[in-house]
């Protein structure tokens, strides 16, 4: 018998990597679920939207930077069950964009070395991605 699955939510995430090998993370603002936790930029994939198009849109909305789908390198994914939904989150790496990332949605942003990622409080679904990114970078 198959297990009952909560609503499946598809969220695209991006590890922006600068020329110094640092990764950009954003802190969820107060009043949002999981407020205060650090995460990779991205967001929910809208109906009819590809995950890559979602990232291009989200990076501009959240950080004011422009990139193209061809600049997104698929890296890995996580499948994580939260109490009220199941998250499927592919992660891309992006090293090419235009503009300087600035927080546009009340979040705090920070550039961190790959080793520092493990010291930040993050949502449980983001945790498995940290060691993989550290090994890549």
Secondary structure, 3 states (H helix, E strand, C coil): CCCCCCCEEEEEEEEEECCCCCEEEEECCCCCCCCCCEECEEEECCCCCCHHHHHHHHHHHHHCCECCHHHEEEEEEEEEECCCCEEEEEEEEECCCECCCCCCCCCEEEEECHHHHHHCCECHHHHHHHHHHHHHC
